[in-house]
Amino acid sequence: MASKLAVPEKTGNVISIIMTGYSSSLVLGVPLVVLMTNWMIGGGFFCCWLLSLY
């Protein structure tokens, strides 16, 4: 969808920005959720259980 909205010269740039967003959300989001659940619940078991529901 984004590549269709961009001008043809910028298609590669748009796709690289989207892929960077996906990668950075995984790299930053997963450890953040683990730290948050360890702080809130007090154990890593709840985090694994919660992620298994997804």
mmJSON file of the N, C-alpha and C atoms, coordinates in Angstrom:
{"data_MODEL":{"atom_site":{
"group_PDB":["ATOM","ATOM","ATOM","ATOM","ATOM","ATOM","ATOM","ATOM","ATOM","ATOM","ATOM","ATOM","ATOM","ATOM","ATOM","ATOM","ATOM","ATOM","ATOM","ATOM","ATOM","ATOM","ATOM","ATOM","ATOM","ATOM","ATOM","ATOM","ATOM","ATOM","ATOM","ATOM","ATOM","ATOM","ATOM","ATOM","ATOM","ATOM","ATOM","ATOM","ATOM","ATOM","ATOM","ATOM","ATOM","ATOM","ATOM","ATOM","ATOM","ATOM","ATOM","ATOM","ATOM","ATOM","ATOM","ATOM","ATOM","ATOM","ATOM","ATOM","ATOM","ATOM","ATOM","ATOM","ATOM","ATOM","ATOM","ATOM","ATOM","ATOM","ATOM","ATOM","ATOM","ATOM","ATOM","ATOM","ATOM","ATOM","ATOM","ATOM","ATOM","ATOM","ATOM","ATOM","ATOM","ATOM","ATOM","ATOM","ATOM","ATOM","ATOM","ATOM","ATOM","ATOM","ATOM","ATOM","ATOM","ATOM","ATOM","ATOM","ATOM","ATOM","ATOM","ATOM","ATOM","ATOM","ATOM","ATOM","ATOM","ATOM","ATOM","ATOM","ATOM","ATOM","ATOM","ATOM","ATOM","ATOM","ATOM","ATOM","ATOM","ATOM","ATOM","ATOM","ATOM","ATOM","ATOM","ATOM","ATOM","ATOM","ATOM","ATOM","ATOM","ATOM","ATOM","ATOM","ATOM","ATOM","ATOM","ATOM","ATOM","ATOM","ATOM","ATOM","ATOM","ATOM","ATOM","ATOM","ATOM","ATOM","ATOM","ATOM","ATOM","ATOM","ATOM","ATOM","ATOM","ATOM","ATOM","ATOM","ATOM","ATOM"],
"id":[1,2,3,4,5,6,7,8,9,10,11,12,13,14,15,16,17,18,19,20,21,22,23,24,25,26,27,28,29,30,31,32,33,34,35,36,37,38,39,40,41,42,43,44,45,46,47,48,49,50,51,52,53,54,55,56,57,58,59,60,61,62,63,64,65,66,67,68,69,70,71,72,73,74,75,76,77,78,79,80,81,82,83,84,85,86,87,88,89,90,91,92,93,94,95,96,97,98,99,100,101,102,103,104,105,106,107,108,109,110,111,112,113,114,115,116,117,118,119,120,121,122,123,124,125,126,127,128,129,130,131,132,133,134,135,136,137,138,139,140,141,142,143,144,145,146,147,148,149,150,151,152,153,154,155,156,157,158,159,160,161,162],
"type_symbol":["N","C","C","N","C","C","N","C","C","N","C","C","N","C","C","N","C","C","N","C","C","N","C","C","N","C","C","N","C","C","N","C","C","N","C","C","N","C","C","N","C","C","N","C","C","N","C","C","N","C","C","N","C","C","N","C","C","N","C","C","N","C","C","N","C","C","N","C","C","N","C","C","N","C","C","N","C","C","N","C","C","N","C","C","N","C","C","N","C","C","N","C","C","N","C","C","N","C","C","N","C","C","N","C","C","N","C","C","N","C","C","N","C","C","N","C","C","N","C","C","N","C","C","N","C","C","N","C","C","N","C","C","N","C","C","N","C","C","N","C","C","N","C","C","N","C","C","N","C","C","N","C","C","N","C","C","N","C","C","N","C","C"],
"label_atom_id":["N","CA","C","N","CA","C","N","CA","C","N","CA","C","N","CA","C","N","CA","C","N","CA","C","N","CA","C","N","CA","C","N","CA","C","N","CA","C","N","CA","C","N","CA","C","N","CA","C","N","CA","C","N","CA","C","N","CA","C","N","CA","C","N","CA","C","N","CA","C","N","CA","C","N","CA","C","N","CA","C","N","CA","C","N","CA","C","N","CA","C","N","CA","C","N","CA","C","N","CA","C","N","CA","C","N","CA","C","N","CA","C","N","CA","C","N","CA","C","N","CA","C","N","CA","C","N","CA","C","N","CA","C","N","CA","C","N","CA","C","N","CA","C","N","CA","C","N","CA","C","N","CA","C","N","CA","C","N","CA","C","N","CA","C","N","CA","C","N","CA","C","N","CA","C","N","CA","C","N","CA","C","N","CA","C","N","CA","C"],
"label_alt_id":[null,null,null,null,null,null,null,null,null,null,null,null,null,null,null,null,null,null,null,null,null,null,null,null,null,null,null,null,null,null,null,null,null,null,null,null,null,null,null,null,null,null,null,null,null,null,null,null,null,null,null,null,null,null,null,null,null,null,null,null,null,null,null,null,null,null,null,null,null,null,null,null,null,null,null,null,null,null,null,null,null,null,null,null,null,null,null,null,null,null,null,null,null,null,null,null,null,null,null,null,null,null,null,null,null,null,null,null,null,null,null,null,null,null,null,null,null,null,null,null,null,null,null,null,null,null,null,null,null,null,null,null,null,null,null,null,null,null,null,null,null,null,null,null,null,null,null,null,null,null,null,null,null,null,null,null,null,null,null,null,null,null],
"label_comp_id":["MET","MET","MET","ALA","ALA","ALA","SER","SER","SER","LYS","LYS","LYS","LEU","LEU","LEU","ALA","ALA","ALA","VAL","VAL","VAL","PRO","PRO","PRO","GLU","GLU","GLU","LYS","LYS","LYS","THR","THR","THR","GLY","GLY","GLY","ASN","ASN","ASN","VAL","VAL","VAL","ILE","ILE","ILE","SER","SER","SER","ILE","ILE","ILE","ILE","ILE","ILE","MET","MET","MET","THR","THR","THR","GLY","GLY","GLY","TYR","TYR","TYR","SER","SER","SER","SER","SER","SER","SER","SER","SER","LEU","LEU","LEU","VAL","VAL","VAL","LEU","LEU","LEU","GLY","GLY","GLY","VAL","VAL","VAL","PRO","PRO","PRO","LEU","LEU","LEU","VAL","VAL","VAL","VAL","VAL","VAL","LEU","LEU","LEU","MET","MET","MET","THR","THR","THR","ASN","ASN","ASN","TRP","TRP","TRP","MET","MET","MET","ILE","ILE","ILE","GLY","GLY","GLY","GLY","GLY","GLY","GLY","GLY","GLY","PHE","PHE","PHE","PHE","PHE","PHE","CYS","CYS","CYS","CYS","CYS","CYS","TRP","TRP","TRP","LEU","LEU","LEU","LEU","LEU","LEU","SER","SER","SER","LEU","LEU","LEU","TYR","TYR","TYR"],
"label_asym_id":["A","A","A","A","A","A","A","A","A","A","A","A","A","A","A","A","A","A","A","A","A","A","A","A","A","A","A","A","A","A","A","A","A","A","A","A","A","A","A","A","A","A","A","A","A","A","A","A","A","A","A","A","A","A","A","A","A","A","A","A","A","A","A","A","A","A","A","A","A","A","A","A","A","A","A","A","A","A","A","A","A","A","A","A","A","A","A","A","A","A","A","A","A","A","A","A","A","A","A","A","A","A","A","A","A","A","A","A","A","A","A","A","A","A","A","A","A","A","A","A","A","A","A","A","A","A","A","A","A","A","A","A","A","A","A","A","A","A","A","A","A","A","A","A","A","A","A","A","A","A","A","A","A","A","A","A","A","A","A","A","A","A"],
"label_entity_id":["1","1","1","1","1","1","1","1","1","1","1","1","1","1","1","1","1","1","1","1","1","1","1","1","1","1","1","1","1","1","1","1","1","1","1","1","1","1","1","1","1","1","1","1","1","1","1","1","1","1","1","1","1","1","1","1","1","1","1","1","1","1","1","1","1","1","1","1","1","1","1","1","1","1","1","1","1","1","1","1","1","1","1","1","1","1","1","1","1","1","1","1","1","1","1","1","1","1","1","1","1","1","1","1","1","1","1","1","1","1","1","1","1","1","1","1","1","1","1","1","1","1","1","1","1","1","1","1","1","1","1","1","1","1","1","1","1","1","1","1","1","1","1","1","1","1","1","1","1","1","1","1","1","1","1","1","1","1","1","1","1","1"],
"label_seq_id":[1,1,1,2,2,2,3,3,3,4,4,4,5,5,5,6,6,6,7,7,7,8,8,8,9,9,9,10,10,10,11,11,11,12,12,12,13,13,13,14,14,14,15,15,15,16,16,16,17,17,17,18,18,18,19,19,19,20,20,20,21,21,21,22,22,22,23,23,23,24,24,24,25,25,25,26,26,26,27,27,27,28,28,28,29,29,29,30,30,30,31,31,31,32,32,32,33,33,33,34,34,34,35,35,35,36,36,36,37,37,37,38,38,38,39,39,39,40,40,40,41,41,41,42,42,42,43,43,43,44,44,44,45,45,45,46,46,46,47,47,47,48,48,48,49,49,49,50,50,50,51,51,51,52,52,52,53,53,53,54,54,54],
"pdbx_PDB_ins_code":[null,null,null,null,null,null,null,null,null,null,null,null,null,null,null,null,null,null,null,null,null,null,null,null,null,null,null,null,null,null,null,null,null,null,null,null,null,null,null,null,null,null,null,null,null,null,null,null,null,null,null,null,null,null,null,null,null,null,null,null,null,null,null,null,null,null,null,null,null,null,null,null,null,null,null,null,null,null,null,null,null,null,null,null,null,null,null,null,null,null,null,null,null,null,null,null,null,null,null,null,null,null,null,null,null,null,null,null,null,null,null,null,null,null,null,null,null,null,null,null,null,null,null,null,null,null,null,null,null,null,null,null,null,null,null,null,null,null,null,null,null,null,null,null,null,null,null,null,null,null,null,null,null,null,null,null,null,null,null,null,null,null],
"Cartn_x":[0.821,0.0,0.869,1.877,2.727,3.531,3.941,4.711,3.851,2.558,1.66,1.404,1.499,1.261,2.48,3.665,4.894,5.158,5.952,6.371,7.328,7.39,8.21,9.684,10.227,11.632,11.882,10.866,11.007,10.436,10.079,9.461,10.379,11.632,12.584,12.796,12.83,13.012,11.821,10.631,9.424,9.393,9.724,9.721,10.784,11.956,13.0,12.607,11.886,11.425,10.41,9.519,8.527,9.196,10.151,10.848,11.677,12.248,12.979,12.038,10.837,9.851,9.451,9.249,8.932,10.068,11.275,12.429,12.641,12.567,12.799,11.684,10.468,9.395,9.611,10.143,10.439,11.633,12.682,13.898,13.632,12.834,12.567,11.333,10.352,9.086,9.118,9.762,9.768,10.501,11.717,12.36,11.598,10.969,10.199,9.016,8.33,7.193,7.666,8.796,9.331,9.686,10.35,10.69,9.441,8.451,7.224,6.491,6.385,5.657,6.438,7.772,8.554,8.405,8.299,8.138,6.727,5.718,4.333,3.903,4.258,3.77,4.787,6.056,7.081,7.613,7.333,7.866,7.739,8.622,8.616,7.584,7.035,6.064,4.818,4.346,3.14,3.352,4.545,4.844,4.77,5.348,5.307,3.877,3.114,1.722,0.917,1.17,0.456,0.798,2.062,2.459,1.934,1.728,1.205,-0.266,-0.955,-2.343,-2.436,-1.412,-1.424,-1.191],
"Cartn_y":[-1.183,0.0,1.252,1.28,2.466,2.66,1.559,1.705,2.247,2.019,2.57,4.058,4.501,5.907,6.773,6.197,6.965,7.146,8.147,8.331,7.2,6.817,5.655,5.756,6.964,7.109,6.834,6.955,6.803,5.49,4.572,3.316,2.524,2.395,1.651,2.306,3.633,4.356,4.145,4.164,3.966,2.558,1.569,0.191,-0.005,0.618,0.485,1.149,2.264,2.918,2.047,1.412,0.538,-0.679,-1.278,-2.44,-2.063,-0.864,-0.389,-0.23,0.236,0.366,-0.971,-1.978,-3.316,-3.874,-3.746,-4.289,-3.592,-2.277,-1.55,-1.79,-1.997,-2.291,-3.64,-4.601,-5.892,-5.809,-5.127,-5.032,-4.259,-3.227,-2.42,-2.881,-3.393,-3.728,-4.975,-6.026,-7.285,-7.141,-6.594,-6.42,-5.464,-4.453,-3.518,-4.208,-5.063,-5.799,-6.767,-7.416,-8.343,-7.585,-6.448,-5.649,-5.131,-4.719,-4.212,-5.291,-6.472,-7.527,-8.02,-8.057,-8.438,-7.419,-6.151,-5.113,-5.134,-5.346,-5.283,-6.558,-7.695,-8.968,-9.608,-9.457,-10.016,-11.346,-11.721,-12.973,-13.062,-13.823,-13.963,-14.959,-15.778,-16.793,-16.148,-15.085,-14.413,-13.843,-13.323,-12.761,-13.838,-15.006,-16.094,-16.57,-16.622,-17.041,-16.025,-14.743,-13.7,-13.697,-13.905,-13.938,-15.18,-16.257,-17.466,-17.285,-16.362,-16.095,-15.392,-14.644,-13.907,-14.862],
"Cartn_z":[0.0,0.0,0.0,0.87,0.953,-0.326,-0.947,-2.184,-3.323,-3.253,-4.275,-4.056,-2.794,-2.502,-2.792,-2.754,-2.967,-4.453,-4.743,-6.13,-6.497,-7.752,-8.137,-7.733,-7.688,-7.319,-5.843,-5.003,-3.554,-3.023,-3.883,-3.446,-2.53,-2.897,-2.066,-0.72,-0.7,0.556,1.487,0.945,1.751,2.341,1.544,2.031,3.111,2.945,3.956,5.266,5.207,6.431,7.159,6.414,7.031,7.672,6.994,7.545,8.768,8.765,9.941,11.126,10.875,11.947,12.53,11.666,12.155,13.006,12.52,13.242,14.574,14.57,15.815,16.827,16.367,17.314,17.991,17.26,17.88,18.825,18.376,19.19,20.474,20.42,21.605,22.37,21.677,22.32,23.175,22.703,23.456,24.784,24.822,26.132,27.044,26.463,27.279,27.943,27.213,27.78,28.86,28.64,29.645,30.919,30.791,31.973,32.676,31.897,32.491,33.281,32.719,33.424,34.626,34.55,35.72,36.838,36.466,37.472,38.059,37.201,37.661,38.372,37.842,38.362,39.304,38.996,39.856,39.37,38.168,37.662,36.163,35.542,34.102,33.6,34.499,34.083,33.506,34.14,33.659,32.268,32.008,30.692,29.619,29.899,28.928,28.715,29.769,29.657,28.845,29.108,28.391,26.91,26.586,25.177,24.47,25.206,24.576,24.164,24.776,24.401,23.074,22.745,21.491,20.363],
"occupancy":[1.0,1.0,1.0,1.0,1.0,1.0,1.0,1.0,1.0,1.0,1.0,1.0,1.0,1.0,1.0,1.0,1.0,1.0,1.0,1.0,1.0,1.0,1.0,1.0,1.0,1.0,1.0,1.0,1.0,1.0,1.0,1.0,1.0,1.0,1.0,1.0,1.0,1.0,1.0,1.0,1.0,1.0,1.0,1.0,1.0,1.0,1.0,1.0,1.0,1.0,1.0,1.0,1.0,1.0,1.0,1.0,1.0,1.0,1.0,1.0,1.0,1.0,1.0,1.0,1.0,1.0,1.0,1.0,1.0,1.0,1.0,1.0,1.0,1.0,1.0,1.0,1.0,1.0,1.0,1.0,1.0,1.0,1.0,1.0,1.0,1.0,1.0,1.0,1.0,1.0,1.0,1.0,1.0,1.0,1.0,1.0,1.0,1.0,1.0,1.0,1.0,1.0,1.0,1.0,1.0,1.0,1.0,1.0,1.0,1.0,1.0,1.0,1.0,1.0,1.0,1.0,1.0,1.0,1.0,1.0,1.0,1.0,1.0,1.0,1.0,1.0,1.0,1.0,1.0,1.0,1.0,1.0,1.0,1.0,1.0,1.0,1.0,1.0,1.0,1.0,1.0,1.0,1.0,1.0,1.0,1.0,1.0,1.0,1.0,1.0,1.0,1.0,1.0,1.0,1.0,1.0,1.0,1.0,1.0,1.0,1.0,1.0],
"B_iso_or_equiv":[0.0,0.0,0.0,0.0,0.0,0.0,0.0,0.0,0.0,0.0,0.0,0.0,0.0,0.0,0.0,0.0,0.0,0.0,0.0,0.0,0.0,0.0,0.0,0.0,0.0,0.0,0.0,0.0,0.0,0.0,0.0,0.0,0.0,0.0,0.0,0.0,0.0,0.0,0.0,0.0,0.0,0.0,0.0,0.0,0.0,0.0,0.0,0.0,0.0,0.0,0.0,0.0,0.0,0.0,0.0,0.0,0.0,0.0,0.0,0.0,0.0,0.0,0.0,0.0,0.0,0.0,0.0,0.0,0.0,0.0,0.0,0.0,0.0,0.0,0.0,0.0,0.0,0.0,0.0,0.0,0.0,0.0,0.0,0.0,0.0,0.0,0.0,0.0,0.0,0.0,0.0,0.0,0.0,0.0,0.0,0.0,0.0,0.0,0.0,0.0,0.0,0.0,0.0,0.0,0.0,0.0,0.0,0.0,0.0,0.0,0.0,0.0,0.0,0.0,0.0,0.0,0.0,0.0,0.0,0.0,0.0,0.0,0.0,0.0,0.0,0.0,0.0,0.0,0.0,0.0,0.0,0.0,0.0,0.0,0.0,0.0,0.0,0.0,0.0,0.0,0.0,0.0,0.0,0.0,0.0,0.0,0.0,0.0,0.0,0.0,0.0,0.0,0.0,0.0,0.0,0.0,0.0,0.0,0.0,0.0,0.0,0.0],
"pdbx_formal_charge":[null,null,null,null,null,null,null,null,null,null,null,null,null,null,null,null,null,null,null,null,null,null,null,null,null,null,null,null,null,null,null,null,null,null,null,null,null,null,null,null,null,null,null,null,null,null,null,null,null,null,null,null,null,null,null,null,null,null,null,null,null,null,null,null,null,null,null,null,null,null,null,null,null,null,null,null,null,null,null,null,null,null,null,null,null,null,null,null,null,null,null,null,null,null,null,null,null,null,null,null,null,null,null,null,null,null,null,null,null,null,null,null,null,null,null,null,null,null,null,null,null,null,null,null,null,null,null,null,null,null,null,null,null,null,null,null,null,null,null,null,null,null,null,null,null,null,null,null,null,null,null,null,null,null,null,null,null,null,null,null,null,null],
"auth_seq_id":[1,1,1,2,2,2,3,3,3,4,4,4,5,5,5,6,6,6,7,7,7,8,8,8,9,9,9,10,10,10,11,11,11,12,12,12,13,13,13,14,14,14,15,15,15,16,16,16,17,17,17,18,18,18,19,19,19,20,20,20,21,21,21,22,22,22,23,23,23,24,24,24,25,25,25,26,26,26,27,27,27,28,28,28,29,29,29,30,30,30,31,31,31,32,32,32,33,33,33,34,34,34,35,35,35,36,36,36,37,37,37,38,38,38,39,39,39,40,40,40,41,41,41,42,42,42,43,43,43,44,44,44,45,45,45,46,46,46,47,47,47,48,48,48,49,49,49,50,50,50,51,51,51,52,52,52,53,53,53,54,54,54],
"auth_comp_id":["MET","MET","MET","ALA","ALA","ALA","SER","SER","SER","LYS","LYS","LYS","LEU","LEU","LEU","ALA","ALA","ALA","VAL","VAL","VAL","PRO","PRO","PRO","GLU","GLU","GLU","LYS","LYS","LYS","THR","THR","THR","GLY","GLY","GLY","ASN","ASN","ASN","VAL","VAL","VAL","ILE","ILE","ILE","SER","SER","SER","ILE","ILE","ILE","ILE","ILE","ILE","MET","MET","MET","THR","THR","THR","GLY","GLY","GLY","TYR","TYR","TYR","SER","SER","SER","SER","SER","SER","SER","SER","SER","LEU","LEU","LEU","VAL","VAL","VAL","LEU","LEU","LEU","GLY","GLY","GLY","VAL","VAL","VAL","PRO","PRO","PRO","LEU","LEU","LEU","VAL","VAL","VAL","VAL","VAL","VAL","LEU","LEU","LEU","MET","MET","MET","THR","THR","THR","ASN","ASN","ASN","TRP","TRP","TRP","MET","MET","MET","ILE","ILE","ILE","GLY","GLY","GLY","GLY","GLY","GLY","GLY","GLY","GLY","PHE","PHE","PHE","PHE","PHE","PHE","CYS","CYS","CYS","CYS","CYS","CYS","TRP","TRP","TRP","LEU","LEU","LEU","LEU","LEU","LEU","SER","SER","SER","LEU","LEU","LEU","TYR","TYR","TYR"],
"auth_asym_id":["A","A","A","A","A","A","A","A","A","A","A","A","A","A","A","A","A","A","A","A","A","A","A","A","A","A","A","A","A","A","A","A","A","A","A","A","A","A","A","A","A","A","A","A","A","A","A","A","A","A","A","A","A","A","A","A","A","A","A","A","A","A","A","A","A","A","A","A","A","A","A","A","A","A","A","A","A","A","A","A","A","A","A","A","A","A","A","A","A","A","A","A","A","A","A","A","A","A","A","A","A","A","A","A","A","A","A","A","A","A","A","A","A","A","A","A","A","A","A","A","A","A","A","A","A","A","A","A","A","A","A","A","A","A","A","A","A","A","A","A","A","A","A","A","A","A","A","A","A","A","A","A","A","A","A","A","A","A","A","A","A","A"],
"auth_atom_id":["N","CA","C","N","CA","C","N","CA","C","N","CA","C","N","CA","C","N","CA","C","N","CA","C","N","CA","C","N","CA","C","N","CA","C","N","CA","C","N","CA","C","N","CA","C","N","CA","C","N","CA","C","N","CA","C","N","CA","C","N","CA","C","N","CA","C","N","CA","C","N","CA","C","N","CA","C","N","CA","C","N","CA","C","N","CA","C","N","CA","C","N","CA","C","N","CA","C","N","CA","C","N","CA","C","N","CA","C","N","CA","C","N","CA","C","N","CA","C","N","CA","C","N","CA","C","N","CA","C","N","CA","C","N","CA","C","N","CA","C","N","CA","C","N","CA","C","N","CA","C","N","CA","C","N","CA","C","N","CA","C","N","CA","C","N","CA","C","N","CA","C","N","CA","C","N","CA","C","N","CA","C","N","CA","C","N","CA","C"],
"pdbx_PDB_model_num":[1,1,1,1,1,1,1,1,1,1,1,1,1,1,1,1,1,1,1,1,1,1,1,1,1,1,1,1,1,1,1,1,1,1,1,1,1,1,1,1,1,1,1,1,1,1,1,1,1,1,1,1,1,1,1,1,1,1,1,1,1,1,1,1,1,1,1,1,1,1,1,1,1,1,1,1,1,1,1,1,1,1,1,1,1,1,1,1,1,1,1,1,1,1,1,1,1,1,1,1,1,1,1,1,1,1,1,1,1,1,1,1,1,1,1,1,1,1,1,1,1,1,1,1,1,1,1,1,1,1,1,1,1,1,1,1,1,1,1,1,1,1,1,1,1,1,1,1,1,1,1,1,1,1,1,1,1,1,1,1,1,1]
}}}
